[in-house]
Amino acid sequence: MSIAPSNLRRGFQGLLVALAAALLWFPFFQHAAKWPADKRLGGFNPRTREFPNLTRQAWLDGSFAQTVDTWATEHVGSRGWLVAFNRQIRYSCFGQVEPSPRRKRALVIGTPPVLYENILLVDALRPPQVPPERMDVFAGRLRRTQELLRQQGMAFLVVLAPNKAIVYPESLPAWARNRVSDTNTDYRTFLAALDRHEVPYLDSLALFRELRPLHSDLVPPHAIHWGHQGAWIAWQHAIPLINRQGLLPDVPVPATADVIWDKPSSMNQELLGQLNLFAGPHYRSIPSAYPVAAPVPAEAESMLRVLVVGDSFGFTFIDAMARSRLCAEIHYWFYMKSAKGASPASFDSRERRGLPGISGLGVMRRSIENGQRMLAGKNLVVLVVTTFNIDKFSWGFDHLVEQLYGDPATAAEDFAEEIEVNLGD
């Protein structure tokens, strides 16, 4: 014999059904009423911006339903608010914003309000990736690159960009602070190999560790890359290394006439927008330091025509080059995948805080034709690479130079190697 449920139990069951229905219908209500407004997430790019068109073919092959599902996930409901609440709880209670602090692209919360992208921290914690023998071969190829470029009237310099986690280890979380070391990267092996093969290089990591007591904005608190001041100082120290090669007329080192603190630059704000918090000390904007370059002699203006090859540290480095007013042309081969240019190649830093623009010159894959195009008329080539990209072996630039100006047969064999490219780094 069945027992009729009590009124209390029926009421509770009805409440659960109503609550489930409300939760199911709330995203549609929110979307129609536009309340609460969708909270946009920083560092998140929707895969579907427009609601898909319904066609007979799209309905039959299932693509319409699949796209609608993706669109609904990204545009309907309170996902942004839930993500922000989740991150705020983790931030306020546990000092982190993501559940996997060792994941490559995670954000790491430092103290005082300093942010790190975890790829730098992982690099400073992992063992070296390249065996010493292979690193020696790579350094030998860079020496060969220098010689071939010199025969074409081009100076060559390797610029090792700084790893923020190594420059400012005291700001890292306690669990990582004592484990970070420059012996855990390819840094020391790389520089030792360059020394053996007499390849000119600038070690900005060592430079920044030496200068950090004097300059507070070498790598801004919310940045991945060096700031305007850091890149400017690196460029000032790179010029004497170019002059020592004796290939070009002496390039004057421009002095710093002033440093102006102004609104945060885009480089300063790189990680701030990815926090997706409601509030917290790390959420405050911090001004950027903008160096003002002293004038250079008239005969030195526009004396350089530069190609920068490398990773994303090249963006601020070409700002420093343009700031010096020494360059008539600056091209930037980003990961040897796309071409960019400083626009203009020289600007007056007394009037402007940063490089007015970077022109996108289009996709530029590694090839003989593109190599000729990018190197045409240049008298200086700079390879900019940070510690976690040493193991990418210049993205094949050394092979390309060999193919252009050296032994094409040797270069063809080298091109058979798989060159790892990580566009997210």
N, C-alpha and C positions, 0 to 999 in steps of 0.2 A: 504494500500500500504506500503510495507516494505521499509525502508530506508537503503541503503547500508552503512556499517560502513566506517568511514574515514580511510585513510591510517595510520594516527597516532594511531587510535584505533587498527587496525590490527597489526601494529608493536608491540604495547604494549601487545596484546594477544599472539603474537608469542614469545615475550620475556618471558612471564610468562610460556608458554609451555616449552620453552627451559630450563628455570631455573628449573622447576619441573623435567624435564628429567635429567638434570645434577645432581640434588640432588639424584635422584633415582639411577643413574648409578655411582655416585662418589664412594660409598662403594666398588663396584666391581672393579673399576679402581684402587682404593687405594690398595685393596687386591692383584690385579695382579701385579701392578707396585711396591708395597711395599713402596709407598711414598704418604703421609708422613707415616713413620713407626708407627705401633700401639704403643700407649702409655700405658704401663702396669700400673695397679692400685694396690697400696698397700692395703693389707687387703681384697683382692678380690680373691677368688678361682674359676676358671672356672669350670662349671659343666660338660662340654664336651671338652676334650682336642684334640680329634681326630675327623675328619670328619667321620660320620657313614657309614658303608657298606650298599649298597643297595641290599636287598634281596626281593624275592617275598612276603614273609610273612610280612616283615617290611613295604613294600609298601601297602599291603592290609589292615593291621590293623592300619595304620596311624602313627606308631611309627617312621618311617623314616622321615616323614614330620615334626613331632614334634621335633625330635632331631636336624634336620637340622635348624629349626627355632631357637632353643636354641643356637646351634653352631654359626649361623650367627650373632645373637645378641651379642655374646661374642667375636667373632674373626673378624668380617667384619665391616668396617666402622670406624668412628672417635669417638666412645663412650668414650674412655679414654681421648681424648683431650677435648671433651665437658664437661665431669665431672670435669676435672682439671680447665677449664675456669670458670665453674659455681662456683667451690669452691674458686678460686682466687678472683672472684668478691665479694662473700660473705665475704671472709676473709679481703680483702682490704677495703671494704666499710662498713661492718657491724660487723666486729670482730667475725665472726663465720664461720664455714665451712660446717655446715649442717643446713637444714631448721627446724629441730625439736630438739632444744638443750635439751629438757626434755626427749627425747627418750633414752631408757636404754643404748644402745651401742654407742650413739653419742659421739663426741669429744667436749670438752669444752676448749675454748681458754682462758688462763690465762695471767696475766700481773704481772711481766715481762715474757719473753718467757717460760711459764710453760703450760703443757698440762695435762688435766684431762680426764679420761674416765668417762662418765656420770653416770655409775652405782654407783660410789662412792659418787657423788654429790646427786643423788636421795636418797641414803641411809641416807645422812646427812640432807635431807629436809623432808623425809617422817616421819609419826608418828611411834612409836614402833609397831612391828608386832606381838609380843608374849605377851599375857596377863601375869601379874606377877605370877598368880597361876600356869600356865603351865610352866613358866620359873623356878619356884621353884621345880617343879617335875623333870624337866630336870637336874637341878643342883644336885638334890638328886641322880639321876641315874649316874651322873658323879662321885659323891662321892662313890657310889657303885662300879663303874668301877675301881676307884683308889684302893679300898679295895681288890677287886678280883685280880687285877694285882699284888698288893703287896704280896698276898699269893703265887703268882707264882714267886716272886723274881724280879718283874719289878717295877721301879719307874714310876710315871705318872705326866705329867705336861700339863696344857692348856696354849697355847701361843696365845694371842689375837693380831692379826696383825694390823698395823695402817691403818686408813682411811686417805688418802692424803688430801681430802677436809677439814677434821677437823684439821689436823696438820698444813696446810698452807692456812688458809681461806683468808688471806689478798691478795693472788694472784688470787682469783676467780673473775669472772666478777662482776660488781657492783650490778647487779640484784640479785645475790645469796649470796653475801658476808655476809650480816647481817642476813640472814635467816638460815645459817648453824649452827647446834648445836649438841653436842653429846647427848643431851636429845631427839633428833629426831630419834635416832636409838635404837636398843635393847641393846646398849653398857652398860649403867648404870644398867639397870635391871638385865642383865646377870652377871655383876661383883658383884652386891649386893647379888644375889642368890648364887654365888660361895663362897662369904665370909660367908654367913650363914651356908653353908654345909662344910666349911673348905676345899675346893678344891684348891690345889695350882695352881696359875696362874701367868703369866707375862702379864702386861698391857703395851704393847709396844706403844700404842697410847699416854698414859700419859708420858711414858718415852721419846718419841720423842719430845713431846711438851716441855719437860724440857730441853732436850739436843740440840735442834735445833740451839740455838745461837752458840754452840761450833762445830757443824758438819754440813757442807753444803750439804752433799750427802746422807742423811738418806733415803729419797725418791727422786730419781733423777728427774729433771725437765720434762723429756720426758717419765717417767715410770708410770706404774700402781702400781707396787709392790715396796717394799723396795729394795734399792740397796745393793751391797756387803757390804758396810760400815754399813748400817742400820741393816741388818740381823746379821752381825758379833757382833755388840754391843748388839743386842737382845739376842744372844746366850751367850755372856759373862754374861749378867744379869740373864739369865735363870739358869745357873749352880749353884749359891748359893741356889736357890729354890729347886733344886734337892738334894743338900747336906742336907738341913734341914729335909728331909724326913727320914734320918738316915738309909736308906736301903742299899746303896752302899758305898764302901770306898770313902772318900772325893775326889771329882773331882776337880783338880786345875783349876782355872780360868786363861786361857792363856792371857798374856799381849799383847798389840799392839806394835810391835817393830817399825813400820813405816806405813805410808799411801802413796801409790804411785798413782799419777794421770796418767792415761793412756787412750787409746782409749775407746770410749763408749762401754759398754757391751751390750749384747742383751737385758737385762732387761732395760737398759737406753734408748734404741731405740724403745721400744714397740709401742709407739704412733706416733712417728715421721713419719714412713712409711705410716701411714694411713691418713696423711694430704692430699696427692695428690695435692700439690700446685706446682706452678712454682718457687716462691720465697717468702721470708718473714722472719722476725726475728725468728719465731718459727721453721724454717726449718734448722737451724744451729745445727750441731752435738756438743754435750757437753761432755767433758771427764768424765770418771768414777773414783771414789775413790776405790782403792783396798787395803784393810788392809793386812799388813804382820804380821803374828802371831809369837810371840816369842816362842822359844822352850819350851816344857813342860818336866817335869822329865821323865826319861826313863821308869820308872815303870808305869807312867800314860798313855803312848802311847797305843792306841788301847784297852783301858779299857772298852769302851762302845760299845754295840751292840744295835742299835737304830731302832725303827719303828716310822716313821712320818706319821700321818694320817691327811688329810686335803685338803685344796684348793690350788690354784696356788701359794700362798705365800710360800708354802713348798719348791719350787724349789731353791730359794736363801738361804733358811734356811738350807737346807742340804749342800749347798756350805759352809756356815759358820761352820757347824759341821765338814766337811771334812778338812777345813782350819785349824781347831784347832789341828788336829792330835791326837784327843782323841778317835777316833772311829775305831773299827775293821770292822764294818759292818753298813751300813745305807740303810734301805729299806724305800720306800715312797709309801703309799697307796693313790693314787691321787683320791679324791672323792669316795674312795672305789669302783672304777670302773676299774682302771688299776694299775699295779705294776711297780715301777721303783726303780733303785738303784744308789747310788753314785759310780762312777767308776773312780779312786779307792776311797775307803772310807777315805783315808788320802792323802793329797798332801802337798808339800812344797811351801808355798805361797811366799817364796823368789825367787823361780824359775818360778812359774806359777802365772798368774793373777787371774785365776778362776778355778773352778772345771773342770778337763779335760773332763769328760763326764758323762752323765746320761744314764744308760742302761735301755732300755725298756724291762720289763720282761713279757709283755703280758697282755691280758685282765684278770682281777682278780675281779670277781663279789663277792659280799658279800655272804659268805657261811661258814659253819662249817669247811670244808676242807681248804678253802683259809685262814680262820682265823688262823687255826693251822699252816699253812705254813708260814704266814707272822709273827706270833708271836714266832715261834720256836727259842729258844736260845737267845731271846732279854732280856736286863736288863733295858731298858728305852723306854717308849712310850710317844710321844709328839703329842698332838692334836693342829694343827695350823689352826686357823679360823679367818677370818676378820669380821668386823661388819655386812656386808650385808649377811653373811652366818650363823650367829648365829641361825636364824630361820630354818636352815636345820637340827638341832638337831644331830650333829655329823655324819650325813648320816647313822645313825643306828649302829655306832661302839659300843656304850654303850650296845645296845641290843645284839650284837654279843658276847661281852665279858661275858655278863650274861649267854648266851647260852653255851659258852665254859666252863666257870669256876663256874657258879652259879646255878640258878634254871632254867632248860630248859623250864619248863612249863610256868613260868613267862615271859621268853624271847619270847616264841612262841606267847603269847598274845600281847606283845609289837610289834612284827614284823608285826602284822596286821595293824599297823598305816602306813599311806602313808608317806614315807620319800621323800621330794622334793629334786631333784638333778638338778642343773643347771650347765652343763658342760662348759658353756660360762663364768662363773664367776671366 
